[in-house]
């Protein structure tokens, strides 16, 4: 087999492996305790999660406090604080406020 | 005053180290050092350190990319421009040409600043809305410039898929293994595989006429500001696009490459001040340390000029050192040591997943060289994710 073909096939296998492993990331679930809209950015805080969840968008999301959500994202350091930059977000349900 | 000078010299030292290690990007070092720089609580010292480090890196980083990882002449299409000079015993000449470019960049910066301050805040909102389409058009231009189009398209798309997957993976600092593999380790492994023999390097006076410098200077002044607003576009792509509009010989191309490399970093500090956005990690690091204002910007510009003055003899000395010794030391040994450093750095900063990205991007980089496509198409790894981000 020509060497270029071999390297090409191995590259494809590597790319596929990265894609498959990326798809199997553990999502984060939790109840929203705060949601802040600022310039092109939405910051969400979850009840059971210490890191801030960030979405870079200027859209208004159909989310409110006490909504249960599931997110997939990536950890990033900003000003020495760990944040999760959200790739995918989905609303699971809305928990009524107990108070 | 002494502490300010010390900060600059420490920045120059750090930039020299990062510049000499192939694959290490200045953005990574800026991110790693950020917690320490915040901790010293002296923003001026931190700003001087980062800007000195960034500028030094742009002067020095052509040395390893020219002297290391040279493939044999059969793959002339895929090699980096400096390698052609190296294989003719003119590696030092290539470095001096990029150095001329870097000096032009610093002088051009003084001309560009007032124009930029006046125009960028007005045009950026429009550019930002059209960014995805501008980048697509830029890519089409790059492909149209090729005689053989299918292979560059395949390489560009594969690099894009790899980049998109890597950037969305759990690996920390995924850009490090991605770019290291595509541009660093792939060239090194390929040159080892082909048992490249580096000819004796000549250290001669540069024979370039002053009028030959005018063309790349003008091109730099026009192209670099545009390039500094377009994320995902490297200095090589910017140089290729510019040479499509204004034909440059290979000496002029290296000058252009050096000038765009330095000017894009310099302008990134300016864009941060003007539109609070920047395409370089070093400028972003500064934004996380302090609010960039006219005083910070002045400090950065003075540091850029002072650092450049020191970097001229420093780059020449280091280049001479490489040129005199590159054919005396076993090229395979140097390559093996460099590869070990790159793998270690990847594992430390990006973990095991990072290693998978490094291996895959290295394989794709080798495929690109084997298929004789220009390595600049591998920048699809950053361009495609950027295009996807900016498209409405």
Interface residues (C-beta under 8 A of the other chain):
Chain A: X3 X4 X7 X8 X10 X11 X12 X14 X15 X17 X18 X19 X21 X22 X25 X74 X75 X77 X78 X79 X80 X87
Chain B: X31 X34 X35 X38 X158 X161 X162 X165 X166 X168 X169 X170 X172 X288 X353 X356 X357 X359 X360 X363 X364 X366 X367 X370 X371
